[in-house]
Amino acid sequence: MSLRIADSIFWIAVACCTLAQLAIVQSVIVSPARAPEHAPASATRRVVEIAWAILPGVALAVVLVFTWRAIHATHLTGPVLTGMMR
């Protein structure tokens, strides 16, 4: 696969993941989870809820960085041929 195609697919995936993560965070901020009626709502619970919405996005960003490096490392070194000569 050419580097241009790989880059295009990668950036489309990044855009889709970013839009999805923003939608998740927005939904958590706009409509928080409802606590049972007898339990008081606390600011700490709200912060934890938002943190749990952001944490997967941070993990995904790390995965995308490693993916970007792997794509470009493969194209810099070329394909590995096992036991075959060109």
N, C-alpha and C positions, 0 to 999 in steps of 0.2 A: 504494500500500500504506500502511496506517495506521502511525503510529509505534509503537503498541502491538504490532502483529503483527511489525514489523521488529525491535523490541526483544526480543520473545519468541524469534524465530528466532535472533537474534544470541546471546542468553544460552544457548540450547540448544546452539548450535555451540561456544561457549566451554566449556561443561560437558563436551561430548564430547571436545574437543581436550585439555582439562586431564586428563581420565581417561586418555586414550591416552598423553599425555606422561608421566604418573605411572607407568603400566604399563611404558613403555619404560625409564625411569630405574630402576624397581625391578628389572626383569629384568637390567639391566646391573650393578647393585649385587649382586644375589643370585647370579647365575651369570655370572662374568666369562668373557671369551673365553679359550679355552685356547691357551697358547703351545706351540710345538713342544717336544718333550721335551728337546732339546739346548740350548734357549735358557732362560736363567734368568728367572724372573718378577721384574719390577721394580715398585717403587711408582710410578715415573714413568709407566710404561705404563698402569697402573691409573688414574691421575689423568687421563691423556689420553683414555682410553676413556670415563670418566665425563663429561669435558668435551664430548666429541663427542656424547654422549647428551643433554646439557643445552642445547647451543648451538641446535639446531633449535627447542626450546621458547622460548628467548629471542627468536629471530627471529619465531616465530609470535605471541608476545605483542606485538611491535612492529606486526605486520600487523593484529592485532585492535584495537589502539589506533587506528590509522589508519582502520580500517573503522568503528569506533564514531564517530569524528569525522565521517566521510563520511556516515553515516546521519543524524546529527543536523544536519549542515550543510545537507543536502538538505531536511530537514523545516523548518528555520528559514527558508530562503530560498524554499521552494516549488519546484514543478517549473518547469523552463525551457521556455518555449514558443517555438519558432522560427517566426516569421512568422504566428502565430495570435493572435487576440484572444479573450478570454473573453467 
